[in-house]
Amino acid sequence: MAGTQAVTTDMGTGLSVLFVLLAIAGAAVTFVTPGTETAAWGFATAMIAGVLAVAASHLYQN
């Protein structure tokens, strides 16, 4: 007899961790180079990566 099989994935967790690490790197760039255009790009990277981390956890929730 064929039974039902549930398949789960940890993609949401993996993507969230990836984007959180990217956000931490962006925040570090902002901290290391204060008052420059590079700091602004680091801040933008951190904000976008943070949004994507939350979105990934919501999109791939079980």
C-alpha angles and dihedrals in degrees: 000000000000114000132196119265126202118212120200130184136200093209092117091054093045094049091046091053091048093051092044090054089050090050091051090051091050091049090049091053089051091050096046097048107036119184098015136108088250089060089053091053090048090052092048090050091050093050095047092045090050092053091048091049091056092043092051092052091051096044095051100039118132 
